[in-house]
Structure formats: structure tokens, C-alpha cells
Amino acid sequence: MLLIENIILKILNNICGYSILELINYINYKVSYKDKLNKGFIGKLIESYINFFNNNNNICDINCINLEIKTFSLDINMNLNNDISLISINNLFNFNIFFIKKFFYKIKNILFVIILNDYDNYSIENNLIFNYFILKFDKNDLLNFYNELFIFKNYIIKNNLFLNNFYTNSFRFQIINNNNIKKLNIFFNKKFMLKILYKFNILN
């Protein structure tokens, strides 16, 4: 698995400094207007690039090592723009042990790809692929995450509260009321992500 991860990092090194448009053209990626509005568009583009390279070199597909791709952006002053979206659930009452297992499987190993926003007009095509790293959470991290999830569950769900945002050390929980059904979005909050960026010497 480590060998495959190292190969993937080397693949990404080939496009570090490239613009999104250059990457689109390089792999002949078909982009629709809907794609550009999709917050996961760049992540799908990166995955398509890795698989494009894989198919040409008989490298194992990224899915075989359970590596989740997450992209996020920095502005020209190296400020983190947003919290990092992790997972959504259409009905808050489906927040149960099965959902939590799925959530942990999704975030255990993450390939973070950092995008540098275009300083001129913030056009997505001109944004640059700036950096990347793989983050593996250990048992202590997952235990902390587990405790934070249950803090949220016991405080919000048990008391039937409706808050737009609820913060823990690692997460931001966003509850959206959609036709009287509460949808839940979970993010790594910016404070937590900044600690990670400093740990990987991205902002040092």
C-alpha cells in the first residue's frame, strides 16, 4: 500500500504548479457547466488524472487502497478559505452507528490536494494545483473523532435542537432544514485544518 501511495504522490508532483485548465486539457477531461458548479469537481478531476496515469502504467486504481480525495483552496495570501467538506446525510435521524462506520471508513486515509486561488479574477480554470499530502489518522485520532460525534449526537439530536452550525475540536456540523427534514453536513473546521497544514509545513 505504501508503494502505491508513493507512486500516487509522484504522479501528483508532475502537475504541481499546473492550472486547472491545463490539467483538463492534458487528460482531455469533458467539463460541463454543471461540473463547474459542483463543489467536488476538482476532486473528480484529480481522481481522473490519477486513473488516467494509472491506465497508462498499470498502477493500481486509487480506490483499491481506500484513499479519499479532498481538495481545498488557499488564497494568494495563504489563507484557508473554507472548512473542508467531508460527508452529507439527507436525514439527521439516520445519524447512527452504521453512518458513523461509513464516515470513519471515508476519512481514515485522505489525499489532500491544495488549490491556490487565482489572484486576478478567481476563475476556477486559472486556479493552480499548489500542493498535496496523504494524511492517515491513527486510533487515537479516530477515538477523538468518535467522542466528538457523540458529543454532537447527545447535545443536538438527543435534545432535538436546531442549530445552523455546531463546532467541536475537529468538526463543524451544519444542519439544514429541507422541507421539515433536517439534513446534516460534516466538515473539518478551519482551525483543525490549519493545525494539519502547519504539521505538514505547508504554511511554515
N, C-alpha and C positions, 0 to 999 in steps of 0.2 A: 504493500500500500504506500509506503514511504517513497519508493521508487517512482510510482505513478504520480504522486503529488509533486515530486521534484521535477518531473517531466512537464507537468501542467504549469508549474511556475516558470520554467524555461520557455514554454510556449508563450506565456503572457509577456515575458520580457521582450519578445520580438515586437510587440505592439505598444510598449510603454512609450508615451510621447506622441502616439498617433491620435488623430481626431476621430470622433465617432463616424464622420462621413468617410474618412479614409478606410476605416475598418469595414464599413458597409460595402464600399466599392471593392475592397480586396477579396471578400468572400462572396460577392455578388448577392448580398442579402436583400430580399424583397421587403421593402418597407411600405406600409400603408399609413394613411393619415391616422387611423385608429391606433396603430403601433406607437406613434409618437406621443399619443395622449396616455398611453399605458405606462404606469409607473415602473412596471417590470420590463419595459422594452430593452433597456441597455443590458440587463442581466441575461435576457434571452439572446441578445446579440453576442455577448461574451461566450455564452454556452455554445452557440452555433459556430463561433470561431474555433473554440477548443475541439469540438467534434469534427469540424472541417479539417483541422490539422490532424486529428486522430485518424480519420478515414484515409488520409494520405500516408500515414506512417504506422498503421496497425497498432495504435496505442489504445489501451482500454478506455472505454467511454467513461466520462466523469461520474455517471450515475452508479457505476459499479463499486465506487468507494464511498458512497453516501456523503458527497461533498455538496453542500448547499451554496449556491452563488448569491451573494448580496452585494449590490452596488450602492454607493452613496457619494455625495459630492462635497467638495470644498470650494469655497470661493477663492478669488485671486489673492486674498489676504490670509489664506489657510484657515479660514473659519468653517466649522462644520455647519452645514445649512439646516439639516433636519434630523429628527430622530430616524432610526433605521427600522423600516417596516419588516416584521417577522412573519406574522400569520394572522388570518382573519377567521372568525366563526360567525355564521349568519344568525345564530340564535344563542344568546348568552346562557340560556338554560341547558345548552348542550356542553357547557363547560364542565367536563367530568374527567374521570381518570383515563378514559380512552383518548380524549382530546389532549390531555397532558402528555401521555406517552407519545402521541403523534408529534406534539410540539417539541419534546426533547429529541426525538429522532431527527427532526428538521434542523435543529440548531446545534447539535453536538459537534459537528465539523463544518466550519464555514469558510468559504473562499470569499474574502472581501476584496472588491475591486473599487478603487477610489477614482472618481472622475473630477477633473478640475474644470470648473465652470468658465466658459468664455467670458473674459472681462469686458468685451465690447458690447455685444448685444444679447448675450445669454442664449444664443441659438443652440439647440441641442446638438446639431450637426458639427458645430465648431468646438464643442467640449472635448477635452483631452483625457486620454487614459493616463492617469498620473502615477498610480502605484497599486500594489496588491500584496496580500499576505493570507496565509491559511491560519486560522485560529481553531484550536482544539480545546474544548472545555473538559476539565477533569472532574472527578467525582465530587470534590468539594464545591466546584462551581455549580454543578448540577444540583447539589443539595441546597445551596443557597437559592438557586432559581426555584426549586421546588417549594421552599419555605415562602418565597415572595409570591408565588402563585396562590398559595393557600392563605396568605395574608389578604390578598385581593379577594379571594373567594369568600373568606369568612367575614370580611368587612363590607363588601359590596353586595354579593349575592345573598348571603345569609340575612342581611338587614334590608334587602330589597331596595337598595339605594340607586339613585340615578345621578352619576357624575360624568361630565364630559371627559375628564381626564383624572386618572389616579396614578400616582407615582410611587415606585419602590426604588431600592438602590440601583436596580438594573433596568427596570422596565417602565414604560408608560402604557397604561391600559386606557384605551379610548372606547367609550360606549356611545353608540349612535342609535337613536330611536328611529326605526324604519317601519312605519305603519303599525305602531304599538308593539313591534318586535325589536328587542334590543340586540344590536349587532356589536361584536367585540373585535377590536383591532389591538394587536400587541406589538410594541416597538421596543428596541433597545433605546433607552433615553440618551440624550446627547452627553450628559455628564458621565455616564458609564462608557460611552464610546470614546470620549476624549481620553479617559484613562488607558484604554486599549491602544489608541493612537500614540500616546506618549510611551507606552510599554514597547511598541514596535518601532520607536524612534521616527515616526512619521512626521511629527510636529516639532521635534527637538532641533 
